Amino acid sequence: MRYSSNLFSLLEWNLDIDLLSDMQIMSYERMVKAVYKNINLDKALYQYFNVQKRIIECSPRKVHKSNEFTCLELYEVAINNFEKKVKSGEALLPLLGNKLLDASYSDGMLNDWNISFSFDKQI
């Protein structure tokens, strides 16, 4: 965008503004500082918001289970520990998959349906 001013005839000036490019660079620099991998400068703005969507803030939450929900006895302790963390608002980021720091990864379930099942670590 080009902005020209002739408000004061003696102080005429031009200013070139490229907000999209500035946002791309700012997003790229923030992800580099946060140690994300596979950052692409041309896609940095998209990647930045994609990464932000995957971050789970610490906040107490309610757990809703279907009446039909069943769990193998083998997993009951893990499910109960996970529910306690969710209810108390503990950090859930350490439980997320190793793709969390990959800026180029796009979680289709999360992006399309706001659902993520990328837990791949023991609880």
HUURJO-V144832 format. One line per field, one symbol per residue. ss: DSSP state (a for helix, b for strand, c for the rest). psi: psi as a letter, one per 20 degrees, with the letter a starting at -180 (. if undefined). burial: 1 if it has 16 or more other C-alpha atoms within 10 Angstrom, else 0. A space follows every 50 residues. Layout:
BEGIN
ss=???
psi=???
burial=???
END
This chain:
BEGIN
ss=cbbbbcccaaacbbbbccaaaaaaaaaaaaaaacccbcccaaaaaaaaaa aaaaccccccccccccccccccaaaaaaaaaaaaaaaaccccaaabcaaa abcccccaaaaaacccccbcccc
psi=pppqpkgohilprqpppnhggghggggghghghjkqrlpohhjhgghghg ghhipoqoppqqppqqhipqpqhhjggggggggggghikrpihiirriih johipooggghhjkpplkpjqq.
burial=00000000000000000000000111110010000100101001111101 10010000000000000000000000000001101100000100010001 10110010000000000000000
END
